[in-house]
Amino acid sequence: MDSRPAPFRSPIFVLPLLLLACTLLDPSRLLPGLTPVAPPEPSLPTTAPAAPGAEISHANTIFLAESEPESLDPARTTGSADEIVGDLFSGLVRLSPDLQIVPDVAESWDISPDGTVYTFHLRPGVVFHSGRELTAADVKFSWERALAPETGSFTAATYLGDILGVAQVLDGSTKDLTGVEVLDNLTLRVTLDGPKAYFLAKLAYPTSWIVDRETVDDIETNPIGTGPFRLLRRTPGEEIVLVRNPRYHLGPVALEYVVYKIYAGYPIRLYEGDEIDFVYIPEDLLERAADPADTLHGNVYTVTELCTWFVGLDTSRPPFDDADVRRAFALAVDKQGYSDIAYEGRLPLAAGVYPPGLPGYRSETRGLPFDPQAAVQALARSSYGGPDALPEILLTTSGAGTDLDPTTAFLIQSWQEVLGVTVRVEQLESFGFSEEIYAGRHGQLVPWGWCADYPDPENFADVLFHTGSRQNIGPYSNPTIDAMLEAARRDLDPESRLDRYHEIEQALVDDAAAIFLAHSPASYILVKPRIVGYRASPIGVAQHMNLSIAPP
């Protein structure tokens, strides 16, 4: 899930995170001048150095700024495919930078006429970093492990949930995923609970990637996968160094090393000092980036990520179990004012949940406007009759200390000024923040965001708002909308299903399922001129295996 509570998150270019879920948005990335502050260092194991190889240098290595990963386990990660796990592990398929589904460990597949049975044919000779050959049984093991309650995956139910038998593995009643059959060492048959046009795209997310059953108990210190790189050493709070996998199944990898610098400082300063090779820059630095004599010189890639910021409303607790209260809070927010504070007025305002560029996005969606009078009337019409009878309202965000990020402060001030409602704030540590939110340990209001993991409206409407979805932080529940979502899942006609998702989006807006605020503006990714092969993508995809270093 690019469940990420982190907007503008293309994890190979890290700015400081306030949130981080699969595809979730980070308000600090809206403010280019902010200086990153590392959260308290987590207690993580140090991995001893592996056997030395060629010397690490700019001639054979890319250097990246990163925050400390919460996990190196693809079943437990909540980031995207362009993070560290994308270097270490592989799945049956992957997304290309232009968002096409391409073969990975599976070299081909067949789909039954009714769209419910997928037969995958694996590449012969794929080996784990340990040297053991991968088989279809490893795929089944990896999926069963991801779904097992003891693994604690926040994403498995979402990204593997269309397979027959998933519910029984999730609840612990069996360890056997009956919808997955190993036909032979290189053939896997997967049966779904219905036709799903987006199923293959879901398999490009890390949850389904293949782990080594022989070493998986030590995955955080010894992550053995089939990816283009393997772990060389890890020093928590300092760096993670990966080395090329010489037996990578998709062909030779040009880079010798990938070095992730953990909390190393302000990314733009690191880039200027030639310490990292990629960085996001604000628009006012584009002129410097174009000057070959400037320390900030590089190749600029413009990309608009498929992200939406919103305020999650806990509809299971008062007062947001009342739709009129939800509407009142939504109508009280001036989205243009939010954009002015967050990004100098350049954020595309959100009418609904789908970002521009996502299939299913339509400009005719009618959002809830900024209307203070209507907001007051909606609150008066609610079962509470006005602000005085409301229970205490708590907003949960990421951070520490007494300072709030400007966007959160703007929202709180808006509700106070328009509705006369005082909202209390609690701040949780950045490290592990998304796990706390997904576990339900939060207030009634959560500033949140979502970036697409695959280009389909199901990844927003269904994942975020269907009853019982792990990423439905509300937890919002509407039987009518559930039925609409379930019908859209099974619709294989492209035009018809997009019409369905438009109707669903409008229904979510009308019911004030969340307060939809804004979408991603254009982002500028600066890359050192010596880096060859990078392609900007609106969704984070693994591509370090395709990069190389130009000769001096």
Disulfide bonds with the S-S distance in Angstrom:
Cys307-Cys451 2.09
